[in-house]
Amino acid sequence: MWLNKVLNYFKNDGDLQKKGRVKFFNRKRGYGFIEPENMERDVFVHVTNLEDQISKGDHVAFEVEASDKGLEARKVRLLQA
């Protein structure tokens, strides 16, 4: 299953901090998706897990956690350009 493959990737990586680009974020609904570097699937992000305000196209750093619905970004913060 793809989720197990991705979780093993993060366990073996040692560094929980990942980088990516905000693919979509809807402020009114409070959620969006991040396109991570070196991963095939997008990661869900909820407004409650943001350290900085984000917009589409922003480069961000984040941690990944498995939820019952898939991968979710935590501690999302903007990276300097």
C-alpha positions in Angstrom: 0.0 0.0 0.0 1.3 3.5 -0.9 0.7 4.9 2.6 3.0 2.3 4.2 5.7 3.0 1.6 5.5 6.7 2.4 5.5 6.2 6.2 8.6 4.0 5.9 10.3 6.7 3.9 9.7 9.2 6.8 10.8 6.7 9.5 14.1 6.0 7.7 14.8 9.6 6.8 15.5 10.7 10.4 14.7 14.3 9.5 11.0 15.0 10.0 11.2 18.4 8.5 10.2 18.4 4.8 10.0 21.1 2.2 7.5 21.8 -0.5 5.2 24.2 -2.3 1.6 25.2 -1.5 -0.4 23.7 -4.4 -3.8 25.0 -3.1 -5.1 26.7 0.0 -8.6 28.0 0.7 -8.7 30.5 3.5 -12.5 30.4 3.9 -12.6 26.6 4.3 -9.3 26.5 6.2 -7.5 23.7 4.3 -5.3 23.0 1.3 -2.6 20.8 -0.1 1.2 20.9 -0.2 3.3 19.4 -3.0 6.3 18.0 -1.2 9.8 17.7 -2.7 10.8 14.1 -3.4 7.2 12.7 -2.9 4.6 11.5 -5.4 1.5 12.5 -3.4 0.3 15.8 -2.1 0.0 16.3 1.7 -3.2 17.8 3.3 -2.8 20.9 5.5 -5.4 22.4 7.9 -5.4 26.0 9.1 -4.9 24.8 12.7 -1.4 23.4 11.7 -0.1 26.7 10.3 2.7 28.7 12.0 2.6 31.3 9.3 -0.2 32.4 6.9 0.3 30.6 3.5 -0.9 31.1 0.0 -0.7 29.2 -3.3 2.8 29.0 -4.6 4.5 29.7 -1.2 7.6 27.5 -0.4 7.1 26.0 3.1 8.8 23.7 5.6 6.6 21.2 7.6 6.4 17.9 9.4 4.3 15.0 8.2 2.0 12.9 10.3 -0.2 10.0 9.3 -3.9 10.5 10.0 -6.9 8.2 9.5 -7.4 9.9 6.1 -3.8 9.9 4.9 -0.8 12.2 5.3 -1.2 15.6 7.0 1.2 18.5 7.3 2.0 19.9 10.8 4.0 22.9 12.0 3.8 24.5 8.5 6.0 27.6 8.2 7.1 29.8 5.3 10.6 29.6 3.9 12.6 32.6 2.9 12.8 33.0 -0.9 
